[in-house]
Amino acid sequence: DDRGRRIMWAWIRNGVDEEKIRESDWSGTLSLPRVLWLGEDRTLRMAPPEELEQLRYAPVRVGPMTIAEEAEFPWEDVAGRDLELEIEMSSDNATAFGLHVCRSPDGEERTSIYYDSDEEKLCIDTRKSGSDRGPLSVEGGPFKLCSGESLRLRVFIDRSIVEVFVNDRQAVMRRIYPMRSDSMGVAFFSRGGPASVHRASAWKMGPSNPW
């Protein structure tokens, strides 16, 4: 662009079979833009452009706090399907830690975003996300935390789309179709050991085109 940034858009498919795509007469949508650059180690880096921060309103912040092993901690003041979240977490021995979004109050319907330390992946689990109009599976992108490095998640929830950026090194995205009207919540969780939430910020996300 005119600032010398290299910006790309990805394409988010419906995630359903070809027959259903033909029946619906549409197939996917553009992702959020992402800025690409080379890190000092010459590996690819990626992050949402700073212009997206103009969509933020109604900020909520929480932390620091500890999430006990095999526990969930609902973020009581945050709910919706038009959210931006910034989370910094860490754990010395948890096998998986992160957060649930689009979560029903009883936790039966939810989409899970987490770091899997055994598989060394950033994962999105949509097996309990709702309708099978979207894929019901666990999808992960290769990602490994370095020694002493915190997990820094940037999460965008836009109705049926969840996009996640982590530590400027990986991004994953999925289509989800919650069935329950109360699947709006956010909760932190940890498995296999406790995890620390160093800081967490949330904003409602306004439309980029209000017309």
MIMIKE-927352 format. One line per field, with one value per residue (C-alpha): residue in three letters; residue number from 1; y, x, z. Coordinates in nm, 2 decimals. Each point is the difference from the previous one (the first is absolute). Layout:
<pts>
rest <- [ALA,...] $
nr <- [NUM,...] $
v <- [Y,...] $
u <- [X,...] $
w <- [Z,...] $
</pts>
This chain:
<pts>
rest <- [ASP,ASP,ARG,GLY,ARG,ARG,ILE,MET,TRP,ALA,TRP,ILE,ARG,ASN,GLY,VAL,ASP,GLU,GLU,LYS,ILE,ARG,GLU,SER,ASP,TRP,SER,GLY,THR,LEU,SER,LEU,PRO,ARG,VAL,LEU,TRP,LEU,GLY,GLU,ASP,ARG,THR,LEU,ARG,MET,ALA,PRO,PRO,GLU,GLU,LEU,GLU,GLN,LEU,ARG,TYR,ALA,PRO,VAL,ARG,VAL,GLY,PRO,MET,THR,ILE,ALA,GLU,GLU,ALA,GLU,PHE,PRO,TRP,GLU,ASP,VAL,ALA,GLY,ARG,ASP,LEU,GLU,LEU,GLU,ILE,GLU,MET,SER,SER,ASP,ASN,ALA,THR,ALA,PHE,GLY,LEU,HIS,VAL,CYS,ARG,SER,PRO,ASP,GLY,GLU,GLU,ARG,THR,SER,ILE,TYR,TYR,ASP,SER,ASP,GLU,GLU,LYS,LEU,CYS,ILE,ASP,THR,ARG,LYS,SER,GLY,SER,ASP,ARG,GLY,PRO,LEU,SER,VAL,GLU,GLY,GLY,PRO,PHE,LYS,LEU,CYS,SER,GLY,GLU,SER,LEU,ARG,LEU,ARG,VAL,PHE,ILE,ASP,ARG,SER,ILE,VAL,GLU,VAL,PHE,VAL,ASN,ASP,ARG,GLN,ALA,VAL,MET,ARG,ARG,ILE,TYR,PRO,MET,ARG,SER,ASP,SER,MET,GLY,VAL,ALA,PHE,PHE,SER,ARG,GLY,GLY,PRO,ALA,SER,VAL,HIS,ARG,ALA,SER,ALA,TRP,LYS,MET,GLY,PRO,SER,ASN,PRO,TRP] $
nr <- [1,2,3,4,5,6,7,8,9,10,11,12,13,14,15,16,17,18,19,20,21,22,23,24,25,26,27,28,29,30,31,32,33,34,35,36,37,38,39,40,41,42,43,44,45,46,47,48,49,50,51,52,53,54,55,56,57,58,59,60,61,62,63,64,65,66,67,68,69,70,71,72,73,74,75,76,77,78,79,80,81,82,83,84,85,86,87,88,89,90,91,92,93,94,95,96,97,98,99,100,101,102,103,104,105,106,107,108,109,110,111,112,113,114,115,116,117,118,119,120,121,122,123,124,125,126,127,128,129,130,131,132,133,134,135,136,137,138,139,140,141,142,143,144,145,146,147,148,149,150,151,152,153,154,155,156,157,158,159,160,161,162,163,164,165,166,167,168,169,170,171,172,173,174,175,176,177,178,179,180,181,182,183,184,185,186,187,188,189,190,191,192,193,194,195,196,197,198,199,200,201,202,203,204,205,206,207,208,209,210,211] $
v <- [0.00,0.37,-0.08,-0.28,-0.27,-0.34,-0.08,-0.31,-0.14,-0.37,-0.17,-0.17,-0.29,-0.10,-0.32,-0.22,-0.25,0.11,-0.10,0.22,0.29,-0.03,0.00,0.31,0.20,0.14,-0.12,0.17,0.35,0.21,-0.01,0.30,0.15,-0.09,0.18,-0.23,0.07,-0.19,-0.02,0.05,-0.38,0.02,-0.19,0.12,0.22,0.10,0.22,0.19,0.36,0.27,0.16,-0.27,0.16,0.28,-0.25,-0.05,0.13,-0.09,-0.13,-0.25,-0.12,-0.27,-0.16,-0.11,-0.32,-0.38,-0.27,-0.32,-0.33,-0.14,0.32,0.26,0.36,0.18,0.36,0.14,0.35,-0.12,-0.15,0.03,-0.11,0.32,0.01,0.07,-0.17,0.05,-0.26,-0.08,-0.33,-0.24,-0.34,-0.21,-0.34,0.03,-0.22,0.24,0.34,0.28,0.11,-0.09,0.25,-0.01,-0.20,-0.09,0.06,-0.37,-0.05,-0.25,0.21,0.17,0.06,-0.07,0.19,-0.13,-0.08,-0.38,-0.04,-0.37,0.05,0.34,0.15,0.29,-0.17,0.08,-0.27,0.04,-0.34,0.17,0.32,-0.08,-0.08,-0.22,0.27,0.06,-0.26,-0.18,-0.09,0.11,0.20,0.12,0.20,-0.08,0.22,-0.04,0.23,0.07,-0.04,0.27,0.13,0.09,-0.09,0.32,-0.05,0.25,-0.13,0.15,-0.13,0.12,-0.19,-0.33,0.07,-0.05,0.11,-0.04,0.15,-0.12,0.16,0.15,-0.34,-0.20,0.05,-0.24,0.07,-0.20,0.04,-0.08,0.00,-0.01,-0.14,0.16,0.37,0.01,-0.13,0.34,-0.05,-0.01,-0.21,-0.08,-0.36,-0.22,-0.37,-0.21,0.27,0.36,0.30,0.37,0.28,0.29,0.24,-0.01,0.27,-0.02,0.24,0.00,0.03,0.25,-0.06,0.11,0.12,0.14,0.04] $
u <- [0.00,0.11,0.17,0.21,-0.20,-0.07,-0.36,-0.19,-0.35,-0.08,-0.32,-0.22,-0.20,-0.34,0.16,-0.28,-0.01,-0.03,-0.37,-0.10,0.21,-0.18,-0.34,0.09,0.11,0.30,0.34,0.20,0.11,0.32,0.18,0.13,0.30,0.34,0.33,0.30,0.36,0.33,0.11,0.36,0.04,-0.12,-0.32,-0.34,-0.20,-0.36,-0.25,-0.32,0.06,-0.03,-0.29,-0.23,0.03,-0.23,-0.29,0.05,-0.25,-0.12,0.34,0.01,0.32,0.09,0.31,0.23,-0.15,0.07,-0.22,0.02,0.07,-0.31,-0.19,-0.19,-0.04,-0.29,0.07,-0.32,0.01,0.08,-0.25,-0.10,0.07,0.17,0.30,0.38,0.20,0.37,0.12,0.34,0.04,0.27,0.04,0.30,-0.17,-0.35,-0.06,-0.26,-0.11,-0.19,-0.36,-0.35,-0.20,-0.37,-0.05,-0.34,-0.05,0.02,0.30,-0.17,0.04,0.33,0.30,0.34,0.32,0.31,0.37,0.07,0.35,0.02,-0.08,0.16,-0.30,-0.24,-0.34,-0.36,-0.25,-0.34,-0.14,-0.25,-0.05,-0.35,-0.14,0.19,-0.04,0.37,0.27,-0.03,0.36,0.33,0.23,0.34,0.29,0.36,0.12,0.25,0.05,0.36,0.14,-0.15,-0.23,-0.36,-0.29,-0.14,-0.33,-0.18,-0.36,-0.26,-0.36,-0.23,-0.32,0.08,0.38,0.27,0.35,0.30,0.35,0.27,0.34,0.02,0.10,-0.32,-0.36,-0.30,-0.36,-0.33,-0.37,-0.23,-0.38,-0.12,-0.35,-0.08,-0.09,0.18,0.34,0.16,0.24,0.38,0.19,0.36,0.11,0.30,0.06,0.29,0.12,-0.08,0.04,0.04,-0.19,0.24,-0.24,-0.32,-0.18,-0.33,-0.18,-0.33,0.08,-0.19,-0.08,0.26,-0.28,-0.29,-0.21] $
w <- [0.00,0.01,0.33,-0.14,0.18,-0.17,0.06,-0.09,0.03,0.04,-0.12,0.27,-0.15,0.13,0.12,-0.13,-0.29,-0.36,-0.04,0.29,-0.13,-0.34,0.18,0.19,-0.31,0.17,0.11,0.27,0.08,0.03,0.33,0.19,-0.16,0.14,-0.02,-0.09,0.08,0.07,0.36,0.11,-0.02,-0.37,0.07,-0.12,0.24,-0.02,0.19,-0.06,-0.12,0.27,-0.19,0.14,0.34,-0.13,0.03,0.38,0.26,0.35,0.14,0.28,0.17,0.25,0.16,0.13,0.13,0.01,-0.17,0.20,-0.17,-0.17,0.08,-0.20,0.09,-0.17,-0.09,0.14,-0.16,-0.35,-0.24,-0.36,-0.36,-0.11,0.23,-0.01,0.28,0.09,0.25,0.15,0.18,0.11,0.16,0.11,-0.03,-0.15,-0.30,-0.14,0.11,-0.16,-0.02,-0.11,-0.21,-0.11,0.31,0.15,0.37,0.07,-0.23,-0.21,-0.32,-0.05,-0.23,0.16,-0.08,0.16,-0.01,0.00,0.15,-0.08,-0.37,-0.02,-0.17,0.02,-0.01,-0.06,0.11,-0.16,0.10,0.24,-0.20,-0.12,-0.34,-0.24,-0.27,0.11,0.06,0.34,0.07,0.15,-0.24,0.09,-0.14,0.09,0.28,0.29,0.29,0.08,0.35,0.22,-0.27,0.08,-0.23,-0.15,-0.17,-0.22,-0.07,-0.22,0.01,-0.28,0.00,-0.17,-0.03,0.27,-0.09,0.23,-0.02,0.24,0.09,-0.35,-0.13,-0.09,-0.08,-0.02,-0.09,-0.01,-0.08,0.28,0.02,0.37,0.04,0.34,0.03,0.34,-0.14,0.05,0.29,0.04,0.25,0.07,0.06,0.07,-0.03,0.14,0.24,0.11,-0.23,0.07,-0.17,0.00,-0.17,-0.20,-0.19,-0.19,-0.23,-0.18,-0.37,-0.21,-0.37,-0.25,-0.23,0.20,-0.31] $
</pts>
